[in-house]
Amino acid sequence: MHAKLDTPSFSARQLLFSEQQKSHQQRYNRLAVVRLLVFGATLVGGWWVYQISSVWLWLVLGLGFAFFVILLKKHRQIARERDLCRHLAAVNEDEIARLNLTFLRTETGQQFAVPNHAYGHDLDIFGDHSLFRLLNRARTQAGMNTLAQWLLYPADDIEISVRQTAVAELKPLLDWRQNLEATALLETNTGLPTTFLQNWIDTPDSTVVRRLRHWRWLPLLTVGLIIAALTGVLPWVYAIALLGLHGYITAQILPLVKAYSEQSEQLVKTLKSYGILLQQIERQGFESSKLKQLQRQLSSTDQRASAAIGSLATLTENLNFRLNVYFFMAVGLPTLWDLQWITQIENWKKTHRHQLMNWVAVLGEIEALASLAGFAYANSATVFPDISAEPLRVEARALAHPLIAAQQRVANHFTIKGLGQTVVITGSNMSGKSTFLRTVGLNVVLALAGSVVCAEAFVCSRLRVYTSMRTQDSLQENTSSFYAELKRLQTLLQLTQQINPPVLYFLDEILKGTNSADRHNGAKALIAQLHQKSASGFVSTHDLELGELAAQHPFIENYSFNSTFKDGKLLFDYTLTPGICREFNAAALMRQIGIEME
């Protein structure tokens, strides 16, 4: 099976957005000249009318300033459109590279890796050349974390079904998906961890603000006394006394205000960024139950999530006017500015305490679904799997490895059904045994995450995948690679004691760290034991005697990968063949490097 490379679509879009970026840049440059001319004309015009009559000076300066502000807003809008086009071009460049399994983004997902995970390390879920990098179109930490969790922990049958429907709906929405991704790139703070948001929202309500909030009406009296003092109705002593009380109240809440202000810049930028992304989700019309349910979570109160987040950003910006010392002395102190705004911020936090991180989680889920949809769109030779209710079934037609380039993939048909089954795969070196195990494993992981798979047809039960393929020694734990493999196998046996869901295991070159006799006897005993468990799986090996067990045990089935040596070259067809391996190439390989074989 060779997947169709859909580069024309992405290439055309990259060219289109690059041209639009250039066009916006030209508009930006022209408007910069106009702004300069308006500024100069305002100064010259002001000087000229001042020579005639100073009465007209303020009118000219006011009109010139107003026009300059309008041009400034337009300038910023054009700059944003230009930068959005630049990011859209980059998104499509990333898609083109991804089709060739070249990853331009630096995120490998390694931070989400779980030590001793059931299959994460062996199946290349994370890393430089990984499933995560192939799928990931998320730009927020929430989105990347959600995608990682989906790849590590299979969903239940219902969740898989609703994800598939959502992915199918998002798949053709290329413009919307890429706009969401490019907007997240434009809003640079979206890539930051959200832990500081969680820490802030979890901070208990301030007892000081709760105690002093009833004094918010005091400025009405204070301003009245100031006016009375200015007009000579009352002496200044009353106004000064109340201003002293203002100072005391402000001093009481100052530690809280300063602590909030110190993190407010990052908070405001991040919240504004998330608000813009959430607004795009709120405005999109969705049909699938999953997407509608996520959308409803953004409007579960009287105020939409984007508007609520925008209001908090506005409250924070208003509070930060206090940082101007002249403003604070002239306005802030008489109006109890700090108390007014920190009270509203505390009220916001109390109202939305249980919603803010949920909104972030919704964005993360949408990004994860969009990532799966992007993978489906870019790879036309994929299909949504059928999730079977049978205890254990994996059936595939033209199954291929998603991390092998489409031009180089070799697809295979395969079926394993029922509990207690073992598929023994023999083969020569480099013939494709381990790759086939990863092909099946990765596609099962994709299926259980709600994604499309690299196959013409695929049926899969809900399973627990477990692998023992890349066992390594550990100096820290003082264990050899052989003992590390034994520990993996021990965990497998423990997992299979749980009946549901059954385990689908992948064991590569089983017990390779010991002598031939012990390896054969141990593998034979393990296969017999697994036959009694709620599990089925694959064992790849060079040990032909394991393949001969099929004659005695009907639950064992043999498949192989073979090679041929022709004209001094090793040839592989990477085709899964029923039966035990017929050709081995170790001797030929040793001769090639200069080892003289008899």
N, C-alpha and C positions, 0 to 999 in steps of 0.2 A: 504494500500500500504506500503510495506516495502522496503526501498531502499537497494540495494546491497552494502555492505561495501567492498570497493576495497583495503583492507589493504594489501593483498599479494604483490601487485605492489609496494606500498610505503615501506613496510617492507623490501622487497628484495633490493630496492634501498638504503634504509638507511644502511643496512648491507654491501652492495657493497661499498658505499662511505666511510664508517667507515674503512673497510679493506684497501681501497686505501689510506686513510689518514695515516694509520699505516705504509703502505709500503713506502710512501713518507717520513715519519718521519725517517724510517730506512736509506733511501738514504741520507737524510739530515745529520744524525749523522755520517755516513761513510764519507761524503764529508767534514765535519768539521774536521775529523781526517786527511784527505788528505791535507787540507789547512794548518793545523798545521805542517805537515811533510814537505810540500813545503817551508813554511816560514823558518823552521829550516834548511832544506837542503840548501836554498839560503844563509843563514848566514854562515853555515859551509863551503859551497863551495866557497863563497866569501873570507873567511879567508884563505882557503887552496890555492887558486890561487894567492892571494895577496903575499903569501910566495914565490911563484915561480916568478910571474911577475905582477906588478900592472896594466899592460896594459889590462889583462884579467878580472880584478875585475869588471869593469863597464859592460862588456858583461854578466858576470854571474849574477850580480845584476839586470840588465835590463831584461834578460830572466826570472829570477825568479819572478820579479815583474809582468811582463806581464802574466805569467802563473797563478800567484796568483789572478790577476784581472779577468782572464777568469773563474777561479774557484769561485770567489766571485759572478760573474753574474749568474753562474749556480746554486750556492747555493740559491740565491734570487729567481730564477725561481722555484726551487724545493719547497722552502718555500711557494711561492704563490700557487703552485699546491696543496700542503698539506692543506693550509688554505681554498682553494676553495672546496676541498673534505669535509672538516669539515663543511663548511656552507651548502653544498649540503645534507649532512647527517642530519643537523639540519632542513633544509627545509622539508625533508621527515618525520622527527619526528613530525614536526608541522602539516603536513597533516594527519598523523595517529591520533594525538590527536584531530584534528578538526573533523574527522569523528565521534568521540564520543562526540562532542560538548564541548571538553576541549580546551581552548585557551591558548597556551603557550606565545604568543606575548602579550606585554603590551598595545599596541595601541588599545584603545576602540573607537576612533573617536569622543570622547566627545567634543574635541576642535572645531569640525565642526558643532556641534548642533546649531540650530537656535531657539532662544526663540519664543514661541507661533507659531511654525511651524504648518502647516496644519495637519501633521500626524507623524512627526519625533519622538516625545516623546511617544505617545501612541503605536506605532508599533515597538518600540525598534530598531529603525534604528541605534542608537549609544548606547554605554554602555557596561557593563561587559558581558552581554549575549545578543548580538545584531547581526543584519544582517550584519553590517559593519565588525565585527570581523569574521563572518563566511565567508565572501567573500574575504576579503582583503589579497592579495598576494603582494601588492605594498610595496616597501621599501624606496622610495623617498617621500618627502613631496608633491611634485607635483602629484605623482601617487595617494597617499592617498586622497589628496584634490579633484582630478578629480573624483575618485570613490564616494566620499561623495556627491559631487554635483550631480552626476547622480542619486543617491538614493533619493536626496531631491527634484530634479526638473525633471519631466518627459521630455523625448525627443519627437520630432515630429515623425510622421509616417515614413518618409524617413530615419531619423537618426536611429530609432529603427531597421529598416530593415538592414541598412548597418552595424550596430553594431552586429546584429545577425550573419550576414555572416562572419564578422571578428572573432567573438568568435568561430564560427564553424570551421574556419580554424586553429585557435590557439589551440583549444581543444586537438587534437592529438599530438601537438608539445611539448610533456612533457619535453624532454631534453632541448629544446631551452628555454622554459618558466622557468624551474628551474635553468638553467645556468644564465639567466638574473637576477633572484631573488638572487641567491647565489653571483653573481658578485657584485650586489648592496650591499650585506652584507659585502663582502670583502672590498669594497671601502667605508670605514666608513663614509666619509663626505657626502654621498648621503642622509643620513637621516636628515641633517641639513636644517633649513628653507632657502628658496631662496630669502628672502626679501633683504638680503645684496647685492645679485647679481642685483636685480631690482634697488636698490638705487644707486649702482655704475653705471649701464648702463644709468640711468636717469640723472646722473650728467652732467651739461652743459659742452661743450668743453672748455678747459682752454684757456683763452685769452692770458696768459703769453706764453704758448707753441706756440700758433699761431703767436705771435709777434717775438719770438726768433728762430723759427724753421729754418729760412733761414741761421742761423749761423752754421748749422751742417757741412758745408764744411770747417769751420775755422781750425780744427785740421790738415788738409793737409798742410796748410801754417805753422802752429805752429811746427809740427814735422819736416818740412823742415828747419825751423830756428834753431831748437834744433840740428839737424845733422850738420848744418853749423857752429854752435857755437862749437860743439864737435870737428870738424875738423879744427877749427881756421879760417874759411873763414869769419865769421861775429862775432862781439862781442855778448856776452850773453844778453845784454840789450834788444835786439829786441825779443828774445825768452821769456825772463822774462816778458816783457810788455804784450805779447800775453797770457801768462799763467795767468797774472793778469786779463785780460779780460775773460778768461775761468772761473776764480774764480767768477767774477761778474755774468756771465751768470748762472753758477751753483747755486749761491746764490738766484738768481731770481726764479728758478724753485724748489728750495729745499723744500718749504712747500708742494707743490703738490706731489713731489717724496716721501717725508716722509709719507704723509697721505696715499698714495697708498701702500707703503711698509708695513705700519702697518697692513693693511688688506690683504696683498698679500699672506701670508702663507695659510690662510683659502681659499682665492680665488683660488690659484693654485691647492690646493688639491681637492677642490670641482669641479673645471673645469676639471681636469684630470679624476676624477671619472665619471662625466657626459659624458665626451668624450669617455671613454671605453664602457659605456652602449649604447651610441648612435651608436658606431661602430658596436656593435652586431646587432642593428636594421638595420643599413645600409647594412650589409652583408647578411641578411636573405632574401631569395626569397619569396615574398608574391604574392598571387593571387587575394585576395578580393580587391574591389575598396577602401574601407576604409583604409586598411593597406598600399596599394600602395600610396594613397593620402598622408598619414602621412609620408611615406618614402620619397616621392618627396619633402616634405618640408625640409628635411635634406640635400637636394642637389640642392636647388633652385638657388645657385650661382655657380661660377666657382670652389669653394672649398667645399667639404663635411663638414657637421657640426662638425664631430669628428676631422677632420684635422684643421679646423678653430679654434676650442677650444684648440687643442693641440698647435697651433702656438701662441695663447695668453699666454698659460702656459709657453712656451719657452721664449717669450719676457719678461715675468715677472721674470723668473729665471735669465735671463741675466741681467736685471736691478738690481737684488738683489746682484750681485757680488760686487756692490758698498759698501756693508756693511762691507767688509774686508778693513780695513784702509790702509794696505800696497798696496793692489790692487788699491784702489782709488787714492793714491798718485802717484803710478808708471804708471798706465794705465788710470784710470778713469778721472783724471783732464786733462791730455794732449789730450785725445780723446773726451772730452765733453760727457763722457759715459752716464750720466743722461739724457742729452738732446736727444742723439741718440735714446735711448730705450723708454723714456716716450713719444717721438713724435710718434714712431711706435705703442705704446699702445693706444695713443689717436686716431691715424688713424684707428686702429682695432675697437675701440669703435664706431667711426663715421660710419664705413662701416657696422658693424653688430648690430648697436643699435636696429633695429627693428626685428632682427632675434634671438638673444640670448635667450630671454624669450620664444619665439615661439618654439625654439628647446627643451627647458625644458618642455613646455606644450605638445609637441609631445611625449616625454618620459613619461609624466604623463598619456596621453591617452593610450599609448601602455601598460603601467602597469595596468591601469584600465581594459582594454580589457583582458589582461592576467589573471587578478583576476577573471573575469566572466568565462573565459575559464577554469581556475583551478577548480572553483566551479562545472562547468558542467562535467569536467573529473572525479572528485572525487565522484560525485553523479549520478550514472547511471540511477536512476529512476527519471529522469527529462526530460523535453521536451521544445523545443522552442515554444512559444505561437504564435498563429495567431493573427495579429492585424486587427480587423474588422473595416470596414468603417461605420458600423451602428452607430447611435447616442449614444446608450448606450447598451453594451452587455458584460456580463461576464458569460462564460459558461465553466465548468470544469468537467473533469472526474477524479476520484481518486485524489482529491486535498488534499494536506497535508501541515502541518506547517514546514517550513524549519529549525526552531530552536528547534524542538523536535527530540530527537534521533530516528534514522531510525527504531530501534527495537520497539519503543513505539508509533510511529505515527499511527493514525487511519485516513484513507482517506475517503473523502465524495464526492459525485457527487452533482453538484449544477448549477443552471442557473438563471440569472436575465436579462431580456431584456426589453428595452423600457424606456422612460422617465416617471417620476411620479409614479414609483413603490416603494412600501415599503415592505420589508420582516421583519415581526415581529417574533423574535425568543424567545420563552419562554423555561424555563427549571429550574430544581432544582439547588441547590447550588453545585458548583464544577463540574457540568455536562458537561461543555465545551462551553458555550455560548460565553464568551469573547474570548476564544482561537480560536473559529471558525471565529469570526470577524477579528482577527489578521491574521488567515490563509489566508483568502480572501485578506485582505489589503496588506499583505507582498508579496503575489504572484503577485498582480497587480503592486506593486512597482517594483518588479523584471522584470516583463514583459515590463514595460514602460522605464526601464533602458537599455533594450536590452539583458537581461539575459535569461537563461532557468528558468523554474518554476518547483515546486515540484508537478507534476501532470502527468497523463498519456496523457491527452489532455487538451488544454487551449485556449480559444478564448477570446479576450479582446479588447474593443474599447479604443481609447485614451481618458483618463479621468483625472479629478482632484480629487484626494483622499482627504477626510476630515474626521477627527475623533474627537469624544468627549468621552473619555473613562477614563482618569485618571486625572480628574480635582482636584486641590488641593487648599486649602486656602493659602493666601499670607499675611504674617504680613507686609511685605514691602509695598504692595499695599492696605493693610487694606481691604481685600476681603475674604469672606467666600468661602468654596468649592462650595456651591450652586450658589453664584453669579459668581464665576469663570466659572461654567458650563453655566450659562446664557450668559456670554460674548462669550464663544465658539459657542453657538447656534446662537447668533447675527451675528458673523462672518460668520457662515454657510449660514444664510439667505442672507447676503450681497454677498457672493460668487455666490449663485445661481441666482442672478440677471443678471450675465453674461451668455450668452447662450452657447458659445463654449469655450473650451470643457465642456461637462456636468460634474456635480459633482457626485461622488460616496461616500456617507456618511456612517459612522459607529458610531452609538450612543449606548453606553453601559449603561444599567440601567439608562435610561433617567430620569432627574429631581429627582434624588434619595435624594436630600437634603430637601424635603418638605413633607407635609402630603399626605396621599393616594389620597384624593379627588382632591387636586390641582395638584398632579403629573399626575393623570389620565386625567383630563381636559386639562392640559397643553400639555401633550404628544399627545392627540387626536387632539388638535388645530394645533400643529406643523406638524404632519403628513399630515393633510389636506392642510396646507399651502405649504409644500414641494411638494405635488402632483401637484401644479400649476407651479412648477419651472422646470428649466433645470437640473433635478437631480433625482436620485433613490438611494436607500440604505437600510441599515439594522438597526433595532432597537431591542436590546435585553432587556428583562424585566422579572420581576416576576409578573407583572400585567396581569392577565388572561383576564381582561376586554378589554385590547388593542387587544388581539387576537380575541375577539368576533367582532371587527370592520370589519373583513374580510367578514362577512355575509352581511354587508350593503355596503361595498366598494370593488369593484372588483380589484382595484389597490393595495389592501393589501393582502399579502399571508402569511400564518402561517407555521412556522417550529418549531421544538422543539428538545431538548436533554433531555433524561430521565434517571432515575436511579431506581434501585430496592434495597430493603433491605432484605437480606436473611441470615439466621443463625447469626444474630447480626452484619452483615457486609454490608456496602454500596457498591453496585456494579454499575459501569458506563460502558457503551459501547461506549460512545462518537460518536454515530452515529446520523447524522442529519435525522430527521423523519418528514414527512409532518404532519401538524396539530398542535394543542395546546398541551402543556405538560400534560401528564397524571399522573405523579408521582412527589411529592415534598418531600424533605427530611429534612426540617428545624427542625421539631419536633423530628425526630429520632436523629439528631445531637445534639440537646439540651439535650435529655435524656442521650446520651453517655457521656456528660461532667458533668452530675449530676443535671441538672435542672429537677425537678419533674413536669411532664406534666399531666394534667388531661385527 
